[in-house]
């Protein structure tokens, strides 16, 4: 009971943080035609009577909020339920609470500072201090979070430079040498994830707040590219972590409708080739594509509120901070 009350205090404090920064809180539909285009996310489909349009529950409010950005709103946030039909785990439930916010004219580095400030604010509101404990680790919020580029993490922990390992065959050979079961016919991205999960992610800092930045372009269909010091192009994206718990995913948002359409088509092909009919194909959201071309330069992030609560309230399982669970 006490943790549930504290959980709602976190949500109230999140609202206070954004209201004081003059953000507008938004509300968007929970029945949508296109739930999200990520190839590996399984949406929740709502069965309708024959002849009616199929609708879904959203995997995040992103598409709807971008339509608001295109209509002239430029500092917006939302706390809402999102839905992903994936197995329950200590850190995930198929219905979960999402915080999503966008700010026009804010570069991705500024968005990182905004995330740092939010967690620092929540920590002080809950604990009256600039540090908190989770799973026996003490996290400090009074200093900038470490920035870790994907290329550097692979160099340090997998011993390879992703800029020179551009074919599936090259990554398959690294997997083989590392004792990771793989198939030479797997895609580059599948092999990348195997190396990430086996060699890199377990060696990320376990007692720090940090950002992982500059992801491979093939994994970020919704954001702009950015060059590194060698001129190699990466996705201008970051993920926020506390230890090994992912808290949020952020983009320097793509504003080219034609590129966005091509990226979505590639994502849906991956979904069809990988999952067949087990994950329904998402219809193309033509209103979103129109909105993408009308948005101002903007960065945005989706953060898991349940995970934030677990972190700040030292909960071991997501069930501890969800008063009532959906029945699936």
C-alpha positions, -999 to +999 in steps of 0.1 A: +000+000+000+027+025+009+047+018-023+015+024-043+010+058-027+046+067-034+042+056-070+014+082-074+036+108-057+062+101-085+036+108-112+025+140-095+061+151-092+067+144-129+037+167-137+051+194-114+085+192-131+071+198-165+044+223-156+071+245-140+090+244-173+058+255-191+052+223-209+016+215-219+002+182-208-015+163-236-040+135-240-042+114-271-064+084-283-060+049-270-076+034-301-055+039-331-052+027-367-014+024-366+001+014-332+038+018-341+061+005-368+089-010-348+094-045-364+100-064-331+072-049-310+040-069-309+010-045-306-024-054-290-050-057-317-087-050-310-110-074-328-138-056-347-169-067-365-165-077-401-162-048-425-150-023-399-115-009-397-091-028-375-078-008-345-050-013-321-038+000-287-008+022-290+027+009-282+034+046-273+017+080-278+045+090-302+026+092-335-002+112-320+021+136-301+040+143-334+007+153-350+003+179-322+039+192-328+029+197-364-001+217-353+022+242-335+026+228-300+063+228-292+067+218-255+045+188-246+044+159-223+021+130-216+017+103-190-004+074-203-009+037-206+009+020-235+006-016-247+030-042-259+020-078-261+052-092-248+059-117-219+057-104-184+090-100-166+103-082-135+106-050-155+077-053-180+040-057-181+020-057-214+001-026-201+026-001-187+028+036-180+048+058-204+061+093-200+068+109-233+079+145-239+091+166-268+107+201-270+111+220-302+146+235-308+162+214-281+192+194-293+197+159-281+224+170-256+199+194-241+174+165-238+200+145-219+203+174-194+165+175-192+164+138-182+192+144-157+172+173-141+140+152-140+156+123-122+174+147-098+141+165-091+122+133-084+150+120-061+149+152-040+111+152-039+110+116-027+141+114-005+151+149+002+186+141-011+205+139-043+211+101-041+190+070-038+195+033-034+182+005-057+192-032-055+220-024-031+236+002-054+238+039-046+230+063-074+240+100-074+220+126-092+242+156-085+266+151-114+263+146-152+255+111-163+282+093-182+279+092-220+289+059-237+289+056-275+278+022-289+310+021-310+332+026-280+313+000-259+318-026-287+355-017-289+360-022-252+338-052-245+335-071-278+369-061-292+355-049-326+350-017-344+315-016-358+326+008-385+347-019-401+324-049-394+297-040-419+286-074-432+267-103-415+297-126-422+321-104-402+298-103-372+291-140-375+328-147-372+330-125-341+301-145-326+318-178-334+350-167-318+331-155-287+313-188-284+279-173-292+256-196-312+248-179-345+239-187-381+257-172-411+223-165-427+212-142-399+209-105-405+235-080-394+211-066-369+203-100-354+240-107-349+246-072-335+220-079-309+235-112-300+269-095-294+252-067-275+233-090-252+262-114-246+293-093-247+284-056-242+253-051-221+264-074-192+296-052-189+278-018-188+282+000-154+260-016-128+259+012-103+257+044-124+232+065-143+244+068-179+234+073-215+242+050-244+245+071-276+251+069-314+233+037-325+236+019-359+215+036-385+196+004-392+180+004-357+166+039-357+140+046-384+126+076-366+157+098-361+182+118-380+218+106-387+249+123-373+286+118-382+313+109-357+348+122-358+357+099-387+327+109-407+309+076-401+272+081-398+252+070-367+216+074-356+213+105-334+197+087-306+203+077-270+189+054-243+189+063-206+201+036-182+203+031-145+227+003-140+214-024-165+178-011-164+168+008-195+147+038-186+141+056-219+147+059-256+153+093-272+156+106-308+166+137-327+134+134-346+134+128-383+114+154-403+117+140-439+084+123-449+099+105-478+127+090-457+103+082-430+081+063-454+110+043-467+122+035-432+087+023-422+085+001-453+118-015-444+106-021-408+074-038-420+094-060-443+116-071-414+084-078-394+069-099-422+101-118-428+108-125-391+073-131-377+050-138-405+014-135-394+022-139-357+027-101-354+001-081-374+014-056-399+009-020-389-009+001-415+010+032-428-002+063-409-005+088-437-015+116-412+018+110-393+039+111-425+023+145-433+029+157-398+066+146-399+072+172-427+055+199-407+072+195-374+099+220-362+133+207-353+126+187-322+139+160-298+118+137-277+120+107-254+098+079-241+105+068-205+090+040-186+072+054-155+069+020-138+107+015-142+114+050-128+092+041-098+110+008-093+143+026-094+134+054-071+114+033-046+139+004-046+114-022-059+126-055-072+096-063-094+072-042-114+043-058-097+053-040-064+045-006-078+014-015-099-018-014-077-040-031-103-028-052-132-045-057-165-059-093-171-045-108-203 
